[in-house]
Amino acid sequence: MSAPHVPKVAGIEPALPAPAHTVAPYAANASADPASDALSEGSPGTPPAPGSDTSSASVTGLDPDVPGVAQLTAVQDRLAGWISDLSTLHDLTERLAHTRTLDEALRELLRAGAALVGARRGLVVLAPADGLGPETTVGLGLGHAEIGHIETVPRRALSYARILDGLPEPGACGDDAPAPGAGRAPAPRTSAAAAACTEISEPDIPGEKGIDPRLREVAARLGYAASYAVPLTADPIGRTGAAVWLYDEPAEPTERQRHLVGLYRAHAAEHLARLLELHRSRQDTETLREELLPHRLPRIPGVRLAVRHSTGPRGGGDWYDALPLPDGALGLAVGSVTGSGPSAVAAMGRLRASLRAYAVMEGEDPVAVLSDLELLLRLTEPARSATALFAYTEPPPGGPSAPPVPDGLTGPPPYPEDMEEMEEDLADGSWGSAPLPRKLVLAGAGHCPPLVLGETRTEFVETSLSAPLGMLACWEAPSVEIEPAGGETVLLYSDGLLERTGESMDRAFTRLHAAAAGVPGAIRHDPEAVVDHIVRTMLPQGLDDPSSEEDVVLLAVYFEE
């Protein structure tokens, strides 16, 4: 008679080995007596002892006392646990993959890790080993004040700080020293093993000996009694930070929990490394852009300026400028270069520098300035185009107004009997302080028309239609003259302000007009308040909206009364 074979269920081979993290001696070397191979109950990924009351053992038509059936149910249990673990890790890593910023990824890492190790609170410290930053601390269930309390603990007593300093716990990886008389050095430790060696568990902070009194005091104040800290490492940076989860009661993660959180943080560390590289690239582009834009707006008598600008996540080529010109004149410019990224930012810097040079030489003729700029762009960067608007603000006619001759006095000055009174009037600004009307001469190349905001009008400036720079063999368009009254504001802006609304251009222009017309009268004399009101009305999500890739520039020019 042939030997009995182990039955199969749903095509599953009972001898199928369990996954590495759930392999038990029972499955690795099954003996004739299943009871002798059963592991202690409660161990992660191990089967129950034969004959125990489990749902999986109650298979209809199968006798759990038969050794083959007990082995089958053990395999089923291990497979069910394996599938559950894989499903959990898949869900958590998928949520992590949808994060787009470092802050989002750090918070998701904390939340998922807390679920895996059974904790409620925690914090993660981002501190790249290469020293290039950024360095930040994010908490889960901890406010800034509570994180501040933790940071008052001496660094040597904080588990995550010891991880960041590269100080593994004594004995955490076994005895690395060679045995006496062995005469050989310990085997080199892999990066994964080194990371595991720096996992630090403090299961009973109130009762454990050797805990720093300051740590015990802060833990009691914040209401946690145990902690579990792990490193975050990924190539090519190496150590990027450390995470620590806090338990309300004395506890520590089981072996299964440690394994699961180890698999998750390996994936999370790689994702963080990619986001860190992207963040640094964006910061470099933003720094370059900031250096290529004006550090401050000039102060011109009779004119007040305010600006708001924001760069998209990929770095764009929108720019602005306010340039003091000879004799009290002022040059204003906004523009946009096609493309994004460092190349567009560099092209923007070259274009702005060239426009400044042309404005100094022939700023009173905006058409000539843009014509020269178009020729330069076509000769040096034929594959690139740009939009631009340049406005020349003439100085007040005649310069500062001269004090009038007092009534009843004739002949050449000075008039000794009235000289003291005239000096007082000049000192307090009674004479010669009111600025005379200014005239704006502007020209645009494919750019949005300016908007004039005043007490009696809110209207777009009628500019001539023109193609962007670099689109035609020879660019030239007529200029437009306007004369803003005292108390009026001229708004110059980029098309990103309109496109970020997500509406069609016609509706976006209407929305901008309504936002300008709705500026409260009490703040119309403050250009800073005016631009804040328009941005808040046009973009409720704010200038730093990560979901939009459009640059935004809004420049307000207020003419004093």
PLY file of the C-alpha trace (Angstrom):
ply
format ascii 1.0
element vertex 561
property float x
property float y
property float z
element edge 560
property int vertex1
property int vertex2
end_header
0.00 0.00 0.00
1.33 3.40 -0.88
2.06 5.89 1.89
-0.68 8.41 2.63
-0.10 11.82 1.11
-0.91 15.23 2.49
-4.21 16.47 1.03
-4.34 19.60 -1.12
-6.85 22.44 -0.81
-7.53 24.84 -3.68
-4.37 23.70 -5.42
-2.07 24.76 -2.57
0.87 22.47 -2.01
1.20 22.02 1.78
4.97 21.66 1.53
5.19 25.20 0.07
7.77 27.08 2.16
6.58 30.08 4.11
7.99 33.56 3.42
11.33 34.34 5.01
9.91 36.51 7.77
7.39 33.84 8.82
9.44 30.68 8.35
9.31 28.65 11.57
11.22 25.55 12.61
7.96 23.70 12.31
7.80 24.34 8.55
11.53 24.16 7.94
12.00 20.71 9.44
8.68 18.98 10.11
8.99 15.79 12.13
6.76 12.77 12.34
5.22 14.11 15.51
3.60 17.50 14.79
3.21 18.28 18.45
6.97 18.23 18.95
7.41 20.84 16.19
4.73 23.27 17.36
5.99 26.72 18.39
4.86 28.74 21.30
1.57 30.53 20.82
1.63 34.23 20.04
4.82 34.15 18.00
4.41 36.21 14.81
3.72 34.11 11.75
3.76 30.73 13.57
0.98 28.12 13.41
-1.08 27.11 16.41
-0.38 23.82 18.11
-2.30 20.86 16.71
-5.60 20.36 18.42
-5.92 24.01 19.50
-9.24 25.72 18.96
-8.72 27.87 15.86
-11.04 28.78 13.06
-8.62 27.56 10.44
-8.44 24.12 12.05
-12.18 23.66 11.82
-12.18 22.63 8.19
-15.34 20.73 7.21
-14.63 17.07 6.63
-11.05 17.21 7.98
-9.86 15.79 11.28
-7.47 18.23 13.01
-5.92 15.32 14.91
-4.49 13.91 11.68
-0.87 15.12 11.29
-1.30 16.00 7.62
-4.32 18.18 8.34
-2.48 20.00 11.13
0.37 20.77 8.75
-2.07 21.98 6.14
-3.81 24.36 8.54
-0.42 25.68 9.65
0.49 26.47 6.06
-2.87 28.14 5.57
-2.31 30.29 8.64
1.10 31.33 7.46
-0.19 32.15 3.98
-3.06 34.18 5.43
-0.64 36.14 7.60
1.69 36.65 4.67
-1.11 37.95 2.44
-2.32 40.25 5.21
1.18 41.67 5.68
1.65 42.21 1.96
-1.73 43.93 1.65
-0.93 46.23 4.55
2.49 47.14 3.16
1.02 47.69 -0.30
-1.60 50.10 1.02
0.88 52.04 3.14
3.56 52.32 0.45
0.95 53.39 -2.09
-0.17 56.21 0.20
3.45 57.22 0.64
4.06 57.21 -3.11
1.32 59.81 -3.58
3.14 62.38 -1.41
4.82 65.14 -3.38
6.66 67.18 -0.75
9.07 66.36 2.04
6.65 67.51 4.72
3.84 65.31 3.36
6.16 62.29 3.11
7.48 62.73 6.65
3.98 62.94 8.10
2.84 59.88 6.17
5.93 57.98 7.34
5.08 58.78 10.95
1.42 57.81 10.56
2.16 54.50 8.81
4.98 53.60 11.19
2.76 54.26 14.20
0.14 51.89 12.79
2.75 49.18 12.17
4.41 49.30 15.61
1.21 49.98 17.56
2.11 53.46 18.80
0.04 56.63 18.96
2.61 59.42 18.78
6.05 60.03 17.36
8.41 62.36 15.60
10.82 62.22 12.69
13.99 64.27 12.38
15.31 65.02 8.90
19.08 65.61 9.10
20.94 64.47 5.94
24.42 63.14 6.65
25.98 65.17 3.83
25.21 68.37 5.73
23.44 70.04 2.81
20.09 70.16 4.58
17.34 70.85 4.99
17.00 69.95 8.65
13.55 69.78 10.18
11.49 67.97 12.81
7.90 66.80 12.25
5.68 65.44 14.99
2.68 63.09 15.11
0.39 63.94 18.01
3.04 66.34 19.31
2.88 70.13 19.14
5.81 72.48 18.80
5.95 73.01 22.55
6.04 69.25 23.25
8.77 68.71 20.67
10.63 71.58 22.34
10.38 69.78 25.70
11.88 66.64 24.16
14.72 68.64 22.63
15.66 69.95 26.08
16.80 66.44 27.02
20.60 65.98 26.75
21.42 64.67 23.29
23.18 61.56 24.60
19.93 60.49 26.29
17.72 60.74 23.19
17.53 57.52 21.19
16.98 59.24 17.84
19.86 61.63 18.53
22.20 58.71 19.18
21.09 57.25 15.85
21.81 60.53 14.07
25.22 60.67 15.71
25.99 57.13 14.52
26.21 55.59 17.97
24.71 52.06 17.96
23.62 50.61 21.25
26.19 48.34 22.94
25.37 44.73 22.15
22.60 45.64 19.71
24.33 43.65 16.95
25.98 41.00 19.05
29.65 40.95 19.94
31.55 42.44 17.01
34.91 41.95 18.67
36.88 38.81 17.69
37.01 35.97 20.18
40.15 35.81 22.33
42.91 34.16 20.39
40.94 34.14 17.16
43.43 36.42 15.53
40.98 37.82 12.96
38.96 40.99 12.57
35.16 40.91 12.64
33.40 40.53 9.31
32.43 43.84 7.69
28.85 44.85 8.37
26.52 45.57 5.47
24.60 48.85 5.35
21.32 47.04 6.07
22.83 45.29 9.06
24.35 48.54 10.28
20.95 50.20 10.05
19.36 47.38 12.06
22.05 47.71 14.70
21.02 51.29 15.41
17.38 50.49 16.15
16.87 51.51 19.76
13.99 50.29 21.90
13.33 51.74 25.33
10.41 49.60 26.56
10.10 50.99 30.09
11.35 54.53 30.51
9.92 55.09 34.03
11.32 51.83 35.43
14.42 51.11 33.37
17.72 51.68 35.08
20.30 53.94 33.49
17.74 56.30 31.92
18.73 59.95 32.12
16.64 61.70 34.80
15.82 64.52 32.42
14.40 62.06 29.86
12.34 60.36 32.56
11.03 63.75 33.70
10.05 64.89 30.18
8.47 61.51 29.38
6.32 61.74 32.52
5.30 65.30 31.65
4.30 64.37 28.09
2.68 61.09 29.12
4.70 58.44 27.29
6.43 55.44 28.84
8.30 53.73 26.00
9.89 54.53 22.65
11.15 52.79 19.55
13.61 54.63 17.27
14.87 53.60 13.83
17.27 55.19 11.32
16.38 56.33 7.81
19.12 55.55 5.31
19.20 55.51 1.53
21.81 55.87 -1.20
23.53 58.04 -2.22
23.16 60.28 0.84
23.35 57.55 3.45
21.66 58.62 6.65
18.81 61.05 6.00
17.28 61.11 9.47
15.64 59.10 12.23
12.12 58.32 13.37
10.91 57.53 16.89
7.48 56.35 18.01
6.19 56.82 21.55
4.01 54.43 23.56
1.64 55.57 26.27
2.42 52.46 28.35
5.56 50.33 28.74
5.79 48.30 25.52
7.99 47.40 22.59
7.27 46.14 19.06
7.18 42.41 18.42
9.52 40.73 15.98
6.84 40.72 13.34
6.19 44.44 13.83
9.91 45.18 13.65
10.15 43.26 10.40
7.17 45.02 8.84
8.30 48.49 9.84
11.79 47.61 8.57
10.40 46.75 5.13
8.29 49.89 5.09
11.02 52.30 6.17
13.42 50.88 3.59
10.96 51.93 0.90
10.15 55.18 2.70
13.82 56.14 3.02
14.32 55.77 -0.73
11.22 57.86 -1.41
12.46 60.51 1.02
15.85 60.55 -0.70
14.19 61.22 -4.06
12.02 63.99 -2.60
15.07 65.43 -0.84
16.97 65.61 -4.12
13.98 67.25 -5.80
13.58 69.69 -2.92
17.22 70.71 -3.13
16.95 71.20 -6.88
13.94 73.44 -6.42
15.67 75.38 -3.67
18.72 75.93 -5.86
16.52 77.13 -8.71
14.59 79.39 -6.36
17.81 80.83 -4.92
19.14 81.48 -8.41
15.88 83.14 -9.37
15.84 85.31 -6.25
19.38 86.44 -6.97
18.38 87.40 -10.51
15.40 89.50 -9.39
15.55 92.84 -7.57
16.49 92.54 -3.91
14.41 95.60 -3.08
12.22 98.06 -4.90
13.62 101.56 -5.48
12.28 104.64 -3.74
11.18 107.31 -6.19
9.64 110.63 -5.06
5.90 110.61 -5.65
5.72 106.87 -6.40
5.26 103.85 -4.14
5.80 100.27 -5.31
4.73 96.83 -4.09
5.24 93.40 -5.63
4.20 89.79 -5.08
5.78 86.93 -6.98
5.86 83.17 -6.71
7.74 80.50 -8.62
6.18 77.23 -9.74
7.61 73.94 -8.44
9.70 73.41 -11.59
11.05 76.97 -11.67
9.81 79.31 -14.37
10.92 82.37 -16.27
8.50 85.09 -15.10
10.27 88.23 -13.94
9.80 91.89 -13.06
11.97 94.98 -12.64
11.82 98.53 -11.32
14.79 100.61 -12.44
15.59 104.19 -11.37
16.58 106.20 -14.45
18.30 109.58 -14.81
16.49 112.80 -13.82
14.03 111.04 -11.52
12.47 108.83 -14.19
11.44 105.24 -13.51
11.50 102.15 -15.72
9.03 99.33 -15.02
9.06 95.90 -16.65
7.38 92.53 -16.42
7.96 89.55 -18.67
7.95 85.81 -19.10
10.38 83.45 -20.83
9.11 80.20 -22.34
10.06 76.96 -20.66
10.79 76.01 -17.08
13.64 74.83 -14.94
17.18 76.20 -14.57
17.57 76.97 -18.29
14.47 79.20 -18.26
15.66 80.93 -15.09
19.07 81.58 -16.65
17.45 82.94 -19.83
15.25 85.17 -17.69
18.33 86.57 -15.98
20.02 87.34 -19.29
16.88 88.97 -20.67
16.36 91.15 -17.60
20.01 92.26 -17.54
19.84 93.18 -21.23
16.62 95.13 -20.77
18.17 97.13 -17.92
21.06 98.12 -20.17
18.76 99.18 -23.02
16.50 101.06 -20.57
19.40 103.14 -19.27
20.47 104.05 -22.81
17.06 104.68 -24.41
14.43 104.12 -21.76
12.33 107.10 -22.85
11.46 105.10 -25.98
9.96 101.75 -24.84
9.53 100.61 -28.45
13.27 100.98 -29.06
14.03 99.09 -25.84
11.88 96.11 -26.82
13.11 96.20 -30.42
16.71 95.90 -29.26
15.72 93.15 -26.84
13.96 91.22 -29.61
16.99 91.47 -31.89
19.27 90.21 -29.12
16.95 87.30 -28.33
16.64 86.32 -31.99
20.41 86.35 -32.52
21.53 84.66 -29.29
18.62 82.32 -28.51
16.69 81.68 -31.72
14.78 78.73 -30.23
13.32 80.73 -27.37
10.55 83.32 -27.20
9.42 85.68 -24.47
6.74 88.19 -23.62
7.61 91.56 -22.15
6.11 94.90 -21.19
8.21 97.99 -20.54
6.88 101.28 -19.17
8.80 104.53 -18.89
7.56 106.86 -16.16
8.59 110.40 -16.98
9.93 112.66 -14.24
7.66 115.51 -13.12
7.87 118.36 -15.66
10.41 120.92 -14.53
11.53 118.86 -11.58
10.61 120.02 -8.08
8.22 122.96 -8.18
9.71 126.34 -7.25
8.26 128.34 -4.35
5.90 131.07 -5.53
6.58 134.78 -4.97
4.65 136.10 -1.95
1.77 138.44 -2.77
2.58 142.14 -2.76
6.28 141.70 -3.29
8.11 142.64 -6.43
11.68 142.77 -7.54
14.37 140.14 -7.33
14.64 137.91 -4.26
15.52 137.70 -1.47
12.88 139.57 0.50
14.42 140.01 3.94
11.15 140.84 5.70
9.52 137.56 4.52
12.58 135.28 4.28
12.00 133.62 7.67
8.38 132.75 6.83
9.41 131.33 3.42
12.08 129.16 5.03
9.52 127.75 7.47
7.12 126.95 4.64
9.86 125.21 2.67
10.87 123.23 5.74
7.39 121.88 6.47
6.71 121.14 2.78
4.10 123.82 2.18
5.82 124.88 -1.05
7.15 122.62 -3.73
6.05 119.32 -2.14
3.05 118.39 -4.30
4.21 116.13 -7.16
3.10 117.12 -10.61
1.29 114.56 -12.83
3.48 111.94 -14.46
3.09 110.41 -17.89
3.61 106.71 -18.61
4.82 105.58 -22.01
4.61 101.82 -22.43
5.00 99.13 -25.07
4.16 95.46 -24.90
5.24 92.36 -26.76
2.58 89.70 -26.36
2.08 90.61 -22.71
-1.08 91.21 -20.66
-2.34 94.83 -20.63
-1.86 96.90 -17.46
-4.83 97.70 -15.23
-5.43 101.21 -13.85
-7.20 101.38 -10.49
-8.49 104.68 -9.13
-11.33 106.35 -7.27
-13.32 106.96 -10.44
-12.14 104.20 -12.79
-10.94 100.62 -13.01
-9.95 99.84 -16.57
-7.43 97.99 -18.68
-5.00 100.04 -20.76
-5.70 99.68 -24.47
-2.39 98.43 -25.85
-1.74 97.40 -29.43
-1.72 93.70 -30.26
1.77 92.35 -30.77
3.47 88.99 -31.04
5.94 87.89 -28.35
9.63 88.60 -28.76
11.37 86.12 -31.05
8.21 85.19 -32.93
8.58 87.63 -35.83
11.46 88.47 -38.15
11.30 92.07 -36.97
9.34 93.25 -33.96
7.89 96.72 -33.65
4.60 98.00 -32.26
3.40 101.50 -31.38
3.67 102.69 -27.81
0.79 103.90 -25.64
0.71 106.95 -23.36
-1.34 107.20 -20.18
-1.37 109.81 -17.43
-2.39 108.34 -14.07
-3.97 110.82 -11.70
-2.79 111.27 -8.12
-4.11 108.44 -5.96
-4.33 105.95 -8.83
-2.49 102.62 -9.07
-1.20 100.89 -12.20
-1.04 97.09 -11.97
1.47 95.13 -14.05
1.23 91.34 -13.89
2.15 88.09 -15.62
-0.28 85.68 -17.25
0.37 83.19 -14.44
-1.93 85.27 -12.21
-4.73 84.58 -14.68
-3.87 80.96 -15.48
-3.70 79.90 -11.84
-7.40 80.62 -11.51
-8.10 77.60 -13.73
-10.60 79.56 -15.81
-10.57 80.69 -19.42
-8.59 83.84 -20.14
-11.70 85.93 -20.74
-13.20 84.92 -17.42
-9.85 85.38 -15.69
-9.56 88.96 -17.01
-13.08 89.64 -15.78
-12.20 88.21 -12.40
-9.09 90.39 -12.16
-11.11 93.49 -13.06
-13.68 92.63 -10.38
-10.95 92.00 -7.80
-9.36 95.40 -8.50
-12.70 97.21 -8.48
-13.52 95.57 -5.14
-10.46 96.92 -3.33
-11.81 98.75 -0.26
-11.42 102.51 -0.37
-9.60 102.53 2.96
-6.62 100.61 1.52
-6.44 102.05 -1.99
-3.62 104.36 -0.95
-1.50 101.44 0.29
-0.03 99.42 -2.62
1.00 96.60 -0.27
-2.59 96.15 0.89
-3.84 96.43 -2.71
-1.68 93.56 -4.03
-2.53 91.40 -1.01
-6.25 91.95 -1.60
-6.01 91.08 -5.30
-3.93 87.94 -4.69
-6.28 86.81 -1.95
-9.31 87.38 -4.19
-7.83 85.82 -7.32
-6.02 82.91 -5.65
-7.78 81.75 -2.47
-5.30 78.87 -2.22
-2.43 81.37 -1.93
0.71 82.04 -3.92
2.53 78.94 -2.67
0.06 76.45 -4.09
2.08 73.27 -4.86
-0.60 72.02 -7.24
0.07 74.83 -9.74
3.13 75.06 -11.97
2.53 78.66 -13.07
4.70 81.57 -11.95
2.95 84.67 -10.67
4.09 88.30 -10.76
1.98 91.25 -9.60
3.59 94.72 -9.49
1.62 97.72 -8.19
2.70 101.33 -8.93
0.88 103.90 -6.80
1.11 107.60 -7.72
0.82 109.86 -4.72
-1.63 112.74 -4.69
0 1
1 2
2 3
3 4
4 5
5 6
6 7
7 8
8 9
9 10
10 11
11 12
12 13
13 14
14 15
15 16
16 17
17 18
18 19
19 20
20 21
21 22
22 23
23 24
24 25
25 26
26 27
27 28
28 29
29 30
30 31
31 32
32 33
33 34
34 35
35 36
36 37
37 38
38 39
39 40
40 41
41 42
42 43
43 44
44 45
45 46
46 47
47 48
48 49
49 50
50 51
51 52
52 53
53 54
54 55
55 56
56 57
57 58
58 59
59 60
60 61
61 62
62 63
63 64
64 65
65 66
66 67
67 68
68 69
69 70
70 71
71 72
72 73
73 74
74 75
75 76
76 77
77 78
78 79
79 80
80 81
81 82
82 83
83 84
84 85
85 86
86 87
87 88
88 89
89 90
90 91
91 92
92 93
93 94
94 95
95 96
96 97
97 98
98 99
99 100
100 101
101 102
102 103
103 104
104 105
105 106
106 107
107 108
108 109
109 110
110 111
111 112
112 113
113 114
114 115
115 116
116 117
117 118
118 119
119 120
120 121
121 122
122 123
123 124
124 125
125 126
126 127
127 128
128 129
129 130
130 131
131 132
132 133
133 134
134 135
135 136
136 137
137 138
138 139
139 140
140 141
141 142
142 143
143 144
144 145
145 146
146 147
147 148
148 149
149 150
150 151
151 152
152 153
153 154
154 155
155 156
156 157
157 158
158 159
159 160
160 161
161 162
162 163
163 164
164 165
165 166
166 167
167 168
168 169
169 170
170 171
171 172
172 173
173 174
174 175
175 176
176 177
177 178
178 179
179 180
180 181
181 182
182 183
183 184
184 185
185 186
186 187
187 188
188 189
189 190
190 191
191 192
192 193
193 194
194 195
195 196
196 197
197 198
198 199
199 200
200 201
201 202
202 203
203 204
204 205
205 206
206 207
207 208
208 209
209 210
210 211
211 212
212 213
213 214
214 215
215 216
216 217
217 218
218 219
219 220
220 221
221 222
222 223
223 224
224 225
225 226
226 227
227 228
228 229
229 230
230 231
231 232
232 233
233 234
234 235
235 236
236 237
237 238
238 239
239 240
240 241
241 242
242 243
243 244
244 245
245 246
246 247
247 248
248 249
249 250
250 251
251 252
252 253
253 254
254 255
255 256
256 257
257 258
258 259
259 260
260 261
261 262
262 263
263 264
264 265
265 266
266 267
267 268
268 269
269 270
270 271
271 272
272 273
273 274
274 275
275 276
276 277
277 278
278 279
279 280
280 281
281 282
282 283
283 284
284 285
285 286
286 287
287 288
288 289
289 290
290 291
291 292
292 293
293 294
294 295
295 296
296 297
297 298
298 299
299 300
300 301
301 302
302 303
303 304
304 305
305 306
306 307
307 308
308 309
309 310
310 311
311 312
312 313
313 314
314 315
315 316
316 317
317 318
318 319
319 320
320 321
321 322
322 323
323 324
324 325
325 326
326 327
327 328
328 329
329 330
330 331
331 332
332 333
333 334
334 335
335 336
336 337
337 338
338 339
339 340
340 341
341 342
342 343
343 344
344 345
345 346
346 347
347 348
348 349
349 350
350 351
351 352
352 353
353 354
354 355
355 356
356 357
357 358
358 359
359 360
360 361
361 362
362 363
363 364
364 365
365 366
366 367
367 368
368 369
369 370
370 371
371 372
372 373
373 374
374 375
375 376
376 377
377 378
378 379
379 380
380 381
381 382
382 383
383 384
384 385
385 386
386 387
387 388
388 389
389 390
390 391
391 392
392 393
393 394
394 395
395 396
396 397
397 398
398 399
399 400
400 401
401 402
402 403
403 404
404 405
405 406
406 407
407 408
408 409
409 410
410 411
411 412
412 413
413 414
414 415
415 416
416 417
417 418
418 419
419 420
420 421
421 422
422 423
423 424
424 425
425 426
426 427
427 428
428 429
429 430
430 431
431 432
432 433
433 434
434 435
435 436
436 437
437 438
438 439
439 440
440 441
441 442
442 443
443 444
444 445
445 446
446 447
447 448
448 449
449 450
450 451
451 452
452 453
453 454
454 455
455 456
456 457
457 458
458 459
459 460
460 461
461 462
462 463
463 464
464 465
465 466
466 467
467 468
468 469
469 470
470 471
471 472
472 473
473 474
474 475
475 476
476 477
477 478
478 479
479 480
480 481
481 482
482 483
483 484
484 485
485 486
486 487
487 488
488 489
489 490
490 491
491 492
492 493
493 494
494 495
495 496
496 497
497 498
498 499
499 500
500 501
501 502
502 503
503 504
504 505
505 506
506 507
507 508
508 509
509 510
510 511
511 512
512 513
513 514
514 515
515 516
516 517
517 518
518 519
519 520
520 521
521 522
522 523
523 524
524 525
525 526
526 527
527 528
528 529
529 530
530 531
531 532
532 533
533 534
534 535
535 536
536 537
537 538
538 539
539 540
540 541
541 542
542 543
543 544
544 545
545 546
546 547
547 548
548 549
549 550
550 551
551 552
552 553
553 554
554 555
555 556
556 557
557 558
558 559
559 560
